[in-house]
Amino acid sequence: MSLETAIIRFAGFMVLLSVALTYWLHPNFMWFTVFIGANLFQSSFTGFCPAATVLQKFGFQSSSNCSDK
């Protein structure tokens, strides 16, 4: 699995997890969803993604020809 696919899957999982936590545990978990969305938004402008850094340490490789952006 490529790094890009792993990031998309991880982000989707985290959003679903945060919504489930909001629904079943406490409404303040909605801030977790907001944090995830804000992180994705800033990453689209800056190219910096903390999840990508962590996933690369677990051995995921980028499928693009470009190195880290």
N, C-alpha and C positions, 0 to 999 in steps of 0.2 A: 504494500500500500504506500502511496506517495505521501509526502509531507502535507501537501495541499489537501488531499482527501482526508487525512487524519485530522487536520485542523477543522475542516467543515464538520466532520462527524463529532468531534469533541465539542465544538461550539453548539451544535444542535442538541447534543446530550445535555450540556450545561443549562441551556435555556429550558428544556423540558423538565430537568431536575428542579430548577428554581421555581417554575410554575407549580409543580407538584408540591414543593415545600410551602409555597404561598397558600395553596388551596388547603392542604391537610394540616399544616403546623401553625403558621402565623403569617398574617398579612405583611409584616415587615420584610419577609423574604422577597417581596417584590423589588426591593432595592438591589438584591442580587441580580435580578433580571435586568434592571437598569444599568448596573455596572457592566454586565456582559455586553449589552447593546452599545454602551459608550466605548468600551474597549474595541469592539468590532468597527465602530465608526471612526475612531482615531487611527486605527490600523490601516484603514483604507486611504488615509491621507499621508501618514508618516511611513508606512511600510514596516513599522515595528510591531511585532506580535509576541508577547511573552510566551504564549502557548507554543509557538513555533520553536522558540529557544529551548523549551523543556523537551518537546517531542524530538528535536534533533539530537539531544543527549541520550534519548532512548533508541536512537539508530534510524529514525525516519529520514529519508533523503528526498530532496526536491526533485520534481520531475521536469522542471524547466531547465533551459540551458544557462540561464542567468544564475549567478551566485546570490548570496543574501542581498536583499534590497535595502 
